[in-house]
Amino acid sequence: MEYTLTQKSLRYQPNVRLRNSSMEVSDGNQLFEDTSRCGSEKSHLMKQHSGPQAAGFPDHSMLSDPMSNLAMAYGSSLASRGREMMDKNLDRFIPISKLKYYFAVDTVYVGKKLGLLVFPYMHENWEVSYQQDTPVAPRFDVNAPDLYIPAMGFITYVLVAGLALGTQNRFSPELLGGQASSALVWLIMEVLAVLLSLYLVTVNTDLTTIDLLAFAGYKYVGMIVGVVAGLIFGRLAYYISLLWCCAAIFVFMTRTLRLKLLSEAAAEGRLVIGTRNQLRMYLTMCIAVAQPAFMYWLTYHLIR
C-alpha cells in the first residue's frame, strides 16, 4: 500500500513540477500569457508596410507616370470642350442670357406693371429706356417687357380655372389639363401668326420672339380678374370686369406696339402714310384686337 502511494506520488510529482516551472518562466503571478503586445506590434508593422496605398491614396509611381498624366489631361480637355459645345448649342435654341433679362424684376416693378395693365389710360411715356444701345432691365423701366408676369399669370389662370371647375362640380385632371394645353397652344399660335405677319409685311423692328411672347402673355392678368370677379359676384361682374380689362389691354397693346412697329418711320421723321406704313398700322390694330377675343374665348365657359 505504501508502495502504491509512493509510486503515485512519484508519478504525479513530475507533472506538477513541470507546470510550476512553466509558470515560473513566464511570470510568477500571471496565469495567462499576454498576447496584446504582439498583436499591436503586428498591426504597427502592417501599417508601416501598407503606407498610403492602404489609406486609399494612389501610389507615387502612378502619379509620376507620364501616360497617366497625359490621359488625365486629355480627359479634362474633352470634358471642357464638350461643356462649351453644349452651352453654345443650348444658347442657340434657348437664349439663357437673354431670358435672365426678362426675369430681372422686383416687387415695385410688378406692382406698377399690373397697375399699367389694368389702368393704362393715364400713362404718358411709353418708350423703353436705353443705356448704351441696350435696354435697361425691367425693374428699372415699367415699359420694358418681362416674362415674369406672363409666366405667373398663366400658372394662376390654370389654378383659377381649376377652382371655377371645382365650384361647378366639373373638375377633373383631364379637363384641367385640356384647359392648360389649350391656352398654351393658342398662345403659341398667336406668336407664330404675328411672326409670319411681320415677315410678310417686311417690318424692320427690334421686336424679338420673346418680346412677342411677353406681350401676348399679359392678357392673362385681365382673364384672372374677370374669372375671379365672376366667381365672387356672379356672371354680371364677370362681363363688366372682363370688358374693362379688354379695353385696357387693347389700349396697352396699341400704344406699346405702335412704337415698336412704326419705329422706322418715326426715326426718319415721316408721317404714317403709304402702303407699307398702313400695313404696319393695321397689323398693330389686329394684334391689339386679338387680345380681347382670346380673353373671352378662354374664360367664358368657366362662369355659369
C-alpha positions in Angstrom: 0.0 0.0 0.0 2.8 2.3 0.8 4.4 1.3 -2.4 1.5 2.3 -4.5 1.2 5.7 -2.8 4.8 6.3 -3.2 4.5 5.3 -6.8 1.6 7.6 -7.4 3.3 10.4 -5.8 6.3 9.7 -7.9 4.1 9.6 -10.9 2.3 12.8 -10.4 5.1 14.9 -9.0 6.9 15.5 -12.3 3.6 16.9 -13.8 3.2 19.4 -11.0 6.7 20.4 -11.2 6.6 20.9 -14.9 3.5 23.2 -14.7 5.0 25.2 -11.9 8.2 25.5 -13.9 6.4 26.9 -16.9 4.6 29.4 -14.8 7.7 30.5 -13.2 9.4 31.0 -16.5 6.6 33.3 -17.8 5.7 35.1 -14.6 5.3 34.2 -11.0 1.9 35.9 -10.6 0.5 35.7 -14.2 -1.9 32.9 -15.1 -2.2 33.6 -18.9 0.3 34.7 -21.5 -0.1 38.4 -22.7 -0.5 38.4 -26.5 -1.8 42.0 -26.9 1.6 43.5 -27.3 2.4 41.1 -30.1 -0.8 41.9 -31.9 -0.2 45.6 -31.6 3.3 45.2 -32.9 2.0 43.2 -35.9 -0.6 45.8 -36.8 2.0 48.6 -36.5 4.3 46.7 -38.9 1.4 46.2 -41.3 0.6 49.9 -41.3 4.2 50.7 -42.0 4.4 48.3 -44.9 1.0 49.3 -46.4 1.7 53.0 -46.4 -0.6 55.4 -48.3 -2.0 52.7 -50.5 -3.9 51.1 -47.7 -5.5 54.5 -46.9 -6.9 54.7 -50.5 -4.3 57.1 -51.9 -2.7 56.4 -55.3 0.9 55.3 -55.4 3.5 58.0 -56.1 4.7 55.9 -59.0 1.2 56.1 -60.6 1.1 59.9 -60.3 4.6 60.2 -61.7 3.6 58.1 -64.7 3.6 60.4 -67.8 1.0 58.2 -69.6 -1.5 58.6 -66.7 -0.9 62.4 -66.6 -1.4 62.6 -70.3 -4.7 60.6 -70.1 -6.0 62.8 -67.3 -5.2 66.0 -69.2 -6.8 64.6 -72.4 -9.9 63.6 -70.4 -10.3 67.0 -68.8 -9.8 68.8 -72.1 -12.5 66.6 -73.7 -14.9 67.4 -70.8 -14.3 71.1 -71.0 -14.8 71.1 -74.8 -18.0 69.1 -74.5 -19.3 71.5 -71.9 -18.5 74.5 -74.2 -20.3 72.9 -77.2 -23.3 72.1 -75.1 -23.6 75.6 -73.7 -23.2 77.1 -77.3 -25.9 74.8 -78.8 -28.2 75.4 -75.8 -27.8 79.1 -76.1 -28.6 78.9 -79.8 -32.1 77.4 -79.2 -32.8 78.7 -75.7 -31.0 82.0 -75.1 -30.4 81.7 -71.4 -28.5 85.0 -71.1 -31.5 86.8 -72.8 -34.0 85.1 -70.5 -32.3 86.4 -67.5 -33.0 89.9 -68.7 -36.8 89.2 -68.9 -36.9 87.9 -65.3 -34.9 90.8 -63.8 -37.9 92.2 -61.9 -38.7 93.3 -58.4 -41.9 93.8 -56.3 -42.1 97.5 -57.2 -42.0 96.8 -61.0 -44.6 94.0 -60.7 -47.0 96.3 -58.9 -46.5 99.2 -61.4 -46.9 96.8 -64.3 -50.1 95.3 -63.0 -51.5 98.7 -62.5 -50.5 99.7 -66.0 -52.2 96.6 -67.5 -55.4 97.3 -65.7 -55.4 101.1 -66.0 -53.2 102.3 -68.8 -55.1 105.5 -69.7 -53.1 108.0 -67.6 -49.7 106.7 -68.6 -47.9 109.1 -71.0 -44.4 107.9 -71.7 -44.4 104.5 -73.4 -40.8 104.4 -74.7 -38.4 101.9 -73.4 -35.3 103.4 -71.7 -31.9 102.5 -73.2 -28.4 102.6 -71.7 -25.6 102.5 -74.3 -27.8 101.0 -77.0 -29.0 98.3 -74.6 -32.5 98.4 -73.0 -32.4 98.7 -69.2 -33.7 95.9 -67.0 -37.4 95.7 -66.5 -37.1 96.6 -62.8 -35.7 100.0 -63.8 -38.3 100.7 -66.5 -42.0 99.9 -66.3 -42.3 100.0 -70.1 -39.8 97.1 -70.7 -41.4 93.7 -71.4 -40.9 90.9 -69.0 -41.7 87.2 -68.8 -42.3 87.0 -65.0 -45.9 88.4 -65.1 -46.9 86.3 -68.2 -45.5 83.1 -66.6 -47.1 83.7 -63.3 -50.3 84.8 -65.0 -50.5 81.6 -67.0 -50.0 79.4 -63.9 -52.5 81.5 -61.9 -55.0 81.2 -64.7 -54.8 77.4 -64.7 -55.3 77.4 -60.9 -58.3 79.8 -61.1 -59.8 77.7 -63.9 -59.5 74.6 -61.7 -61.2 76.5 -58.9 -64.0 77.5 -61.2 -64.5 74.0 -62.4 -64.5 72.7 -58.9 -67.2 75.1 -57.7 -69.4 73.8 -60.5 -68.6 70.1 -59.8 -67.0 69.7 -63.1 -63.4 69.4 -62.0 -61.2 66.6 -63.4 -57.5 66.3 -64.0 -58.1 65.6 -67.7 -60.3 68.7 -68.1 -57.8 70.9 -66.3 -55.0 69.6 -68.4 -57.0 70.3 -71.5 -57.7 73.8 -70.3 -54.0 74.5 -69.7 -52.8 72.9 -73.0 -55.5 74.8 -74.9 -54.3 78.1 -73.5 -50.7 77.2 -74.3 -51.5 76.2 -77.9 -53.4 79.4 -78.6 -50.5 81.4 -77.2 -48.0 79.7 -79.4 -50.3 80.0 -82.5 -50.7 83.7 -81.8 -47.0 84.3 -81.6 -46.3 82.4 -84.8 -49.1 84.3 -86.6 -47.5 87.6 -85.6 -44.1 86.5 -86.7 -45.5 85.4 -90.0 -47.3 88.7 -90.4 -44.1 90.7 -89.6 -42.2 88.7 -92.2 -44.9 89.2 -94.9 -45.1 93.0 -94.2 -41.3 93.2 -94.0 -41.2 95.3 -90.9 -37.8 96.3 -89.6 -38.3 96.2 -85.8 -36.4 95.4 -82.7 -39.2 93.1 -81.5 -38.0 89.6 -80.7 -39.9 86.4 -80.3 -39.5 86.7 -76.5 -40.9 90.2 -76.7 -44.0 89.0 -78.6 -44.4 86.1 -76.1 -44.3 88.6 -73.2 -46.8 90.9 -74.8 -49.1 88.1 -75.7 -48.9 86.8 -72.1 -50.1 90.0 -70.5 -53.7 89.2 -71.3 -53.8 86.5 -68.5 -53.9 89.3 -66.0 -57.3 90.5 -67.3 -58.5 86.9 -67.7 -57.8 86.2 -64.0 -59.5 89.4 -62.9 -62.6 88.6 -64.9 -62.9 84.9 -63.7 -62.3 85.9 -60.0 -64.9 88.6 -60.2 -67.4 86.2 -61.8 -66.8 83.6 -59.1 -67.3 86.1 -56.3 -70.0 88.4 -57.6 -71.7 86.4 -60.4 -71.9 86.4 -64.2 -72.7 90.2 -64.5 -69.5 91.1 -62.6 -67.6 88.8 -64.9 -68.8 90.6 -68.0 -68.2 94.1 -66.6 -64.6 93.3 -65.3 -63.7 91.4 -68.5 -64.9 94.3 -70.6 -62.8 96.7 -68.6 -59.7 94.6 -68.8 -60.3 94.0 -72.6 -60.4 97.7 -73.2 -57.3 98.2 -71.0 -55.2 95.5 -72.8 -56.3 97.0 -76.2 -55.0 100.4 -75.2 -51.8 98.9 -73.8 -51.0 96.9 -76.8 -51.8 99.7 -79.3 -49.6 102.2 -77.6 -46.8 99.8 -76.9 -46.6 98.1 -80.3 -47.1 101.4 -82.2 -43.7 102.5 -81.1 -42.2 99.1 -82.0 -43.7 98.6 -85.4 -43.6 102.2 -86.5 -40.2 103.0 -85.1 -38.5 103.2 -88.6 -40.9 105.8 -89.8 -40.7 107.7 -86.6 -37.0 107.7 -86.7 -36.9 109.1 -90.2 -39.4 111.8 -89.2 -42.0 110.7 -91.7 -45.8 110.5 -91.2 -47.6 107.2 -91.1 -48.6 107.3 -94.8 -48.0 104.9 -97.6 -49.0 101.3 -98.2 -46.3 99.8 -96.0 -46.9 102.1 -93.0 -50.6 101.5 -93.3 -50.0 97.7 -93.2 -48.0 98.2 -90.1 -50.8 100.2 -88.5 -53.3 97.5 -89.5 -51.1 94.8 -88.0 -50.8 96.7 -84.8 -54.6 97.0 -84.6 -55.1 93.3 -85.4 -52.7 92.2 -82.6 -54.5 94.5 -80.2 -58.0 93.3 -81.2 -56.9 89.7 -80.9 -56.2 90.0 -77.2 -59.9 90.6 -76.1 -61.0 87.8 -78.4 -58.7 85.3 -76.8 -59.6 86.6 -73.3 -63.2 85.9 -73.9 -62.7 82.6 -75.7 -60.6 81.1 -72.9 -62.8 82.3 -70.0 -66.5 82.3 -71.0 -67.1 78.6 -70.2 -65.7 78.9 -66.7 -68.5 81.1 -65.4 -72.1 79.8 -65.3 
